[in-house]
Amino acid sequence: MKRIVILVTFLFSVNAFSQQKKPNVLFIISDDLTTTALGAYGNENAHTPAIDQLAKESTVFTRAYTQYPVCGPSRASFMFGYYPNATQTYGYVSGRENVGPDRPSMAELFKQNGYFTARVSKIYHMGVPIDIENGSDGTDDPASWTEKYNSQGPEWKAEGEAELVQNNPDGSIERKGGNVMTIVKASGGDLAHSDGKTAEKASELIRQHKDKPFFLAVGFVRPHVPFVAPANYFQPFPYEGIKLPKQVENDWDDIPERGINYVTSVNADMNAVQKQKAIAAYYASVSYMDAQVAKVLKTLKDEGLEDNTIVIFTSDHGFHLDEHEFWMKVSLHEESVLVPMMIKVPGKKPAVTTSFTELLDLYPTLAELAGLAYPNAIQGKSLVPILDDPTQELRDFAFSVTQGGKSFLIRTDEYAFIQYDEDASSGMELYDMKKDPEQFTNLALNPAYKAVILEMQNRLAAKLAEVRKNDLGITYREPK
């Protein structure tokens, strides 16, 4: 009898240990963050110590790409695990509208497997600044979360020194709402603004739920416009010291009309000083966001959870900072589609990988790391092999779309190929990324590259056929 009791006690303790070791997931996402604004990705003028330190502890992906360089469709894609063209999700929606009630989101999968799941601020699409001003949900997916929290902030109405640097050539307009480059050097501290509140709530949830497995999604809205941050974050970035990107005369002459971005220095009527101020304010916004990331990561460490928590940091897409005289996102050029991505897994060695990866790879990766079965229909690829060996290459190229799923990018090691419309009726772009990484010379009409164009078009046609053939059925693959 004594032996039986001992055996039962042993089995109970093993089961309790396994439950305790179920990994937490801390998913941190910034909004509109380009790789070129982070120290970890080579910007020596950036002030991003928290993200840079996380990079040193993570696998850093240097060639991770968004599937759609706009907030709503990008987030719908990686949260549900499907390419935008598979689900026809191109707008400011959650994605649930098109995938239906029976296909779980990434967060919902964890919820179905006993995790506490919570959203703090923007994970699915949320209008910035309007939903932030109102403290509203945006186009959220309630099925994903056990709990959800919004982080209301004053945004462009914040008290402090303000300046509109877009479509304001004479400087007569101090500030303007909406999706425009209003700069506010705000009075008050971190907690006066949305991201400060987000960090505080995320830290509170970590402390409250540290004893059970959690999937905590933390969405920071900076550096999305308006460029608002407490004034002290602007001090390291005097605009006079900002070096503007290299420009090439008549740069747009070989770009199809559809390839000219929707916001440019020309149609925004920006002078050189306004450009410098915009970039300086973007860096200040990134610095403020980084400081909030630091708070959340410190809480994780203080609560003794680092050794049992997978940490992800990424962005929904990149952001143009005057490259080619472009601003904002939407374009399929590198600064708009390349995203920062780093994954820290307890027990895995830090590394840097150049393997092509896509944001929708996060869903199967996190599911596999947590030992969860996930839907076979998911179109991403698990990155676990790369986390084990950073020299592994799972993809030959990255694929992204924009403009309602009618403009396409095939990004290989050597080339970036952009095609507007499936029949290329609105033009093409081809860049040699070895010789011309800044994408100044469009080779699409050069007869010497006819074979390359044909190869890229064949790859595009095959990829679209693969994406659209997707069966959205509900069968599951077991974790490895």
N, C-alpha and C positions, 0 to 999 in steps of 0.2 A: 504493500500500500504506500509506503514511504517513497519507493522508487517512482510510482505512478504520479504522486504529488510533485516530486522533483521534476519529472518529465513535463508534466502539464505546466508547471511554473516556468520551465525553460522555454517551452514552445510559446507561451504567452509573452515572455520577455522578448523573444526573437521577433514575434509579430509586432509588438509595440515599437521595437527598434526600427523595423522596416517602415512602419507608418511614420515614425518620427523623421526618417531619412528621405521621405518623399520630397523631392526638391521643390522649393519655392521658385517662382518666376517673377522677376522685377523687370518689366518692359517699359523703357523710357524712350519717348519719342519727342523730338523737337520739330518745329514747324518751319518749312522753307529754309532749311539749313544746308548750305553748300559746303562741300569738303574744303574749299579754298579758304574758309574762315576759321579753321581749327589748327592748333599747333600740332596735333597728332598727325595731320595730313600735310604738314610742311609749311604752314604759315608762321613765320618767325615773329610777326607783329601781333598775332592773336594773343588774347589773355584767357585761356581756357584750361586752367590747371586741373580741374576735376575730371573733365573728359580726357585730357591727356594722360592723367594717372590711370584712369580706367583702361585706356588703350594699352598701357604697359602691362596690364594684368589680363588682357583679353586676346582673343584672335581678332585681328583687325583686317577687315576686308577692304582692299584698295580699289576693287572693281565691282562694287555692288550698284545695281541699277534699279530705279523705280520702274514700275510697269506703266505708269501714266503720270506725267509731270504736272499734275493738278491734285489738290488735297483730296477731294471727295472720291474720285475713282481710284486713286492710289491706295487710300486706306481701305476701301471696299475690297480691293484686290488682295492685299496681304492679310486682311482679317478673315476673309472667307477662303483664300487659297486658290483663286481662279484668275486667269487673265481677263482683262476688261472685255476683249472680243468674244470670250466664251460666254459671258453672262450679259453682254450688252450693257455694261454699267459704266457710263461715261460722265454722269452728272454729279450734282451735289446731293448725294443720297448715301445711305448706309451700305447698300448692296443687298440687304435682306429682301428688298422689294423684288429683286430678280432671281435670287437663288431659292426663295421659298422658305417655309417654316421648318422643314425637316433636315436641312443641311446645316450642321453646327458651325458657327464661327470658331476661330482659334480660341478665344476666351471661353466660349460656351462649351467647347470640348472639355476644357479643364473643369468647368463648373459641373458638367455631367459626371465627371470622375471624382467628385468629392472635394474639389478645391473651393475656397472662398475666392470669388473673383470680384474685382472692383475697378471702376474707371474713375480717375481723377482728371477732370477737364477734358481736353480734346483728344479723342482716340479715333472714333468715326468722324465724319465731317461735321465741323462746327464753324459757323461764320465768324471770321475775325475781321473787324472788331465787333460786329453787331451782337452775336450770341454771347460774346464775352461781356460786353456792356450790360446786356440784359440778364446774364446769369442763366441762360436757357440751354437746353439739351442739344440743340442742333439736330442733325438727322442721326440720332443714336440708335443702337440696337438693344433694347431692354433685355432680350433673351440672353445676352452675353454676360450679364452682371448680376451678382448677388446684391451689390450696392453700387451707387453712382453718385458722383459729386461734381458740381460745377464751380468754377472759380471766377467769380465776378470781379471785374476791374474797370477803371475809368477809361482806359485806352487813350484815344486821341484827345479826350476831354480832361486828362489828368492835369492837375495844377503844375505849373512850371514853365520854363522857357520853351516856346514852340516855334516851329518853322516848317512851312510846306515847301518842298524842293521839287515838286512835279507840277508842270503846267502853271507856274507862278513866276514868270521871268523877271518881273519887277519887284517881287518880294512883298506885294501888297496884301497877300492872304497869309495870315498867321498859321492857321490850321484848318484841316478839312477832314471829315469822316469818310469811312468807306475804305476800299482797297487801294489806297494811295500812300505815297511816301511823305506822311507827316512825321516830323521828328519832335519828340518831347523829352527835354532834359527835366525829368519830373522831380518835384519836391516830395519829401516823405521817403520812407524806407522801403525795403523789399516787400513788406507785407501790404503795402498800399496797392499792389498790382497783382494781376491774375497769377503769374508764375510763382510769386512768393507765397500766395495762398495755396497753390497746388503743392508746393514742397512741404508746407506745414501739414496739410491734410494727409499727404502720402506718408509722411513720417508718423503721424498719429495712427494711421491704419496699420503700419508695420508693427508698432508697439502693441496695438490691440489684438492683432491676429498672428502673433509670432509663434504661438504654440500649435497651430494647425497649418497645413499647406495652403499657400495663397498664390494667386495669379494677380499681381497688382500692375495695372496699366496706368502710367503716369504721362500725361500729355502736356508738354510745355508749348505755349503759343509763340514765344519769341524764337527766332527773329522775324516772324511774319510782320508785315506792316500793319499798323503804324509802328515806327521805330521808337518805342517808349521804354524807358528805363530810368531808375533813380539817377540823378545827376552825377553822382560819383563814378558811375560806370563809364561815363564819357571822358573822364579826365585822361586816361592813358591813350586816347585817340584824338589828338588835335587834328582837325581836318586839313590844316595846312601841310601836315606831314604825309598825307595819303597820296600814294603813287597810283595814278590811274592806269588801267590796263592798256597794253599796246593796241593801237589801231592801225589799220591798213587803208590807204586811200582807195576809194571806190570798192570797199569790201563787199558791199551788197550786190555789185553788178553781176556776179556769177551765182547768186542765190535766187531760187524761185520765189515768187511773191509770197507764197504760203510759208516760206522759211524765214521771212522777216517777222520778228517777234511782235507781240501785241503792244508791248510798252518798249519804246526806244528813247534814247536821248533826244532824238529828233521830234517825235510826236509828243514827247513829254516836255519839250522846249527847255531842256536843262543846260545850263552853262557849266563850265569846268568846276567852279567853286561849289555849285549845287551837287554835282557828281561826287566831289570829295566829301561833302557833308553827309550825303546819303550813305556812302561806304563807311565812313567813320561811325555813323549812327547804327548801321547794321552790326558792325563789330562790337559796339557798346551793348546792343541788344543781346548778342551772342554771349558776351561776358556776363551779363546779368543772368541769363538762362543757365550758364555754366555754374554760377554760384548757387543756384537753386538745386541743380543736380548734386552738388557737393553736400548739401544738407540731407538729401534723401540717402545718399550713399553712406554718410556718417551715421545716420540712424540705423541703417542695416548693420553696420559694423558694431555700433554701441550695443545693439541687442543680441550680438553673438550669432548672427544669421549668415555671415559671409560664406561660411563653409558649406552651407546647404541651400544657396540661392543662385540661380542662373540669372545673370544680368545682361540685358540687351540695351544698347543705345543706338538709335538710328534717326532718320528723318523721312518724311513722306516723299520728298524730292529735293532737288537742288534749287539754286537761285542765281540768276545773272546779276553781276555787279559791274555793268558797263562793258563786258566783253562783247565785241562786235557792235557796240553801242546798244546792247540789249539790257533790259532790266526784267525782274520778276522771273517767272517760270514759263511753262507751257511748251517751250521749244524743245527740240530733240537734240540740241547741241549739248556738249559734254557737261557744262556747268549746271545745266538744268536737270539732266537725267541721272548724273552720278550722285550717289548718296553716301554719307558716312555710315558705317555699320561696324559694330564691334560686339562680340559675344564673349562673356566671361563665364566659364563653367568650372565649378570646383573640381580640382584634380586634373584639369587640363592645363598644359603648359601654354604660356603666352606665345603668340606668333603673329606674323604678318603674312597674308596670302594674296596673291595676284589672280587667283581663280575667279572667273566670271561667276557672279552670283546675282540673284534677283530678290527683291523684297518678299515675294510670295514664297520664297524658300523658308521663311521664318516659321510658318505654320508646321510643316512636317518636321522641321528641326527640333522645335520645342516639344512637340508631341513625342518624338523618339527619345529625346533626352529625359523626359518625364516617364517614359515607359507606357505611353498611352496609345491604344489603337486609334487610327484616324482614317477618314474616308479615302477610299481608293481613288476617287475622282479628283482629289486635290492635285493641282498642276505644278506645284513647287517640288523641289528636290531637297531631301534632307542634307544638311551641311555637316552632319556628324562625321563623315569621312574626312572632311577638311579640318575639323576641330582636332581629329586624331593625327592627321598628317597634312600640314598646310601646303604641301606640294601637289596634293590631289587636285585634279581638274574635272569637275562634274559637267561643265557646259562648254560647248565650242564657241558660243556667243551669247550676248545678252539681247533681250527683245523688249522694246518699249513702243508705246503708241501714244498719239495725242490727237487733238482736233476731231473728237467724236469717233475715235478708233479708225480714222481714215488716213492717218499719216503714220509711218512706220520707221522704226530704227532697228537695224541689224548691226550690232557692235561686236566685231571680231578683234582678235589680237592686233591685226594689221590695219583694219579699215573700220570707218564709221560710215554706214550706208543709210541714207534717209530717202524714202520714197513717199510722194504725196499722191494718194489715191492708188488703188490696186492696179490700175492700168497705167500708172505713172503719168497720167494726162496733165497733172499739175506740176510735174518736174521731179528732179532727183538731186541729191547731193552725195558726193563720195569724197572722203578725206583719208589720206594716208596718215594714220595716227603715229607711225614711227618717225616720219619726216616732217609732219605738219600737225603736231598735237594740239595746237591752238585753232586748227580748222579754218585757215584763211584761204586755201586754194581748193575750190570745188573741181574735182576731176571727172565729174559725171559725163560731161560732154567731150572729154578728151578721147579721141579714137583709140589711143594706146591702152585704154582701160575698158574696152568693150567686153572683153572676156571676164573681167572682174565684175562688171555690172551684171552680166548674165548670171554668173555664179551667185551673186547676192540676191538677185531676183528669184532664182530657184530656191534659195534658202528661205526667202520670205514666203513664197508660195507654200512651201512644205510646212513652215511653222504655222501659218494661218490655218492650213488644213488640219494640222495636229491640234491646234487650240480649239477650233470649232467642232471637231469631232468628239470633244469631251463629253463623256457620259456623266451626267450629274446624279447618278444613282447613289443609293445609300448602302454600299458595301464597305467593309472596313478592312484595312490591312493591319495585321498584328505587329506590335513593336519588335524590333530585332533584339 
